[in-house]
Amino acid sequence: MLLMDDEEGILLPTARYFRSLGCTVDMAREPEEAEALASHRRYDLAILDLRVTRFGGAEGLEVLREIRRRDHGTSVIVLSAYISPELEKEARALGADSVVRKPQPLPALAHLAFALMGASGE
Amino acid sequence: MHPVSEGFLLDRILEPGSLSVRWQPVLELRRGRVEPHYFEALIRGPQGTSAESPAILFEYARKKSQESRVDRACVEAILAEAQTLPGDWTLGINVHASTLAMDDGFVAFLAAGLEARSISAALAVVEVVEHAPPWNVLGFRRAIAGLRELGARVALDDVGLGHSNYMMMLECRPDYLKMDRHFVDGCHGDSYRRAVLSSVVQLARAFGARVVAEGVENVEDLTALRRLGITLVQGFLLARPAPAAELVAPSASRYGVTTKVRRGTAGAPGRR
């Protein structure tokens, strides 16, 4: 799975948690890194922070675009501390499977992730 | 001026000593033996990061529009390690076409680096990698002319793919046309692939250039390439990328070729 967040305090514990569940996790701290990874690797799941704060925009959507351009059937969860109806609509239109508020308890996030992957694998 | 930090990964990549080099020979198939023609330097990014994989490293550099800075860092790493190689090896150095086109000082930077390490520019093959037009054609031409003036040779990488097309051949007038593995892999059983390879062999002859087949991974393809007149090859079949300290003579004897590799041999100096 691909995990993008620029906050170490979220990125590292989330990666650890999913690894403890048996996932192989690639971490990206910047959208360009996530896009480069998505260009060359196939992921079952991507969890993307919508706003990578240092950059001030909705960079997660660019990564989502790259993932959908490759279209490997990746399940995508977009996380954001600030979800407006417009952003949610845009993320869904670009192919996000779920848009959820940040922070999410890790067990809830994992539950959602596995439910999405299970649904896409059917 | 660049801000202090433009990205966590970029900072790591540009840290001195963070890039490492593997060397993979381009081999000359001669009657009865195989010889290194030149050694391509393959960069690995900072250990423990996603950019340890060169594909991710350079994709990231392109997405950040930082090809030039990363290419310069790669040149530094390559030349530092080249100093430790025994003999006068000819070095293959990958450079983005966009770096040559947009970074006015790149050729002078390369020349200074070679000179500082007492490496003759005649022992450098600059492999031009192209990924995204449009670029500054005049700047690119100036850079290619500058490389020629130094005495370096030019290879066009990934021929047949993306933007490594006829226009680039005209702009580069390359000494080597490196055929992407896509056309090489399986060529023994595919007359269409062989037709493409054969046409590039003819084109190369007209250019006064040589064809290098990349990604040679089985004996059948190697045999087909020889029949097409392609005698410069690169691939896992004969030699994998290796650190300088582990460079060993490639063995071709088990492929029906008696191997006699002379360490320290290098390709002939450039024609131009």
Boltz contact constraints between the chains, C-beta under 6 A:
constraints:
  - contact:
      token1: [A, 29]
      token2: [B, 8]
      max_distance: 6.0
  - contact:
      token1: [A, 30]
      token2: [B, 7]
      max_distance: 6.0
  - contact:
      token1: [A, 32]
      token2: [B, 60]
      max_distance: 6.0
  - contact:
      token1: [A, 32]
      token2: [B, 63]
      max_distance: 6.0
  - contact:
      token1: [A, 32]
      token2: [B, 64]
      max_distance: 6.0
  - contact:
      token1: [A, 33]
      token2: [B, 9]
      max_distance: 6.0
  - contact:
      token1: [A, 33]
      token2: [B, 60]
      max_distance: 6.0
  - contact:
      token1: [A, 35]
      token2: [B, 63]
      max_distance: 6.0
  - contact:
      token1: [A, 36]
      token2: [B, 56]
      max_distance: 6.0
  - contact:
      token1: [A, 36]
      token2: [B, 59]
      max_distance: 6.0
  - contact:
      token1: [A, 36]
      token2: [B, 60]
      max_distance: 6.0
  - contact:
      token1: [A, 36]
      token2: [B, 63]
      max_distance: 6.0
  - contact:
      token1: [A, 37]
      token2: [B, 50]
      max_distance: 6.0
  - contact:
      token1: [A, 39]
      token2: [B, 59]
      max_distance: 6.0
  - contact:
      token1: [A, 40]
      token2: [B, 55]
      max_distance: 6.0
  - contact:
      token1: [A, 40]
      token2: [B, 56]
      max_distance: 6.0
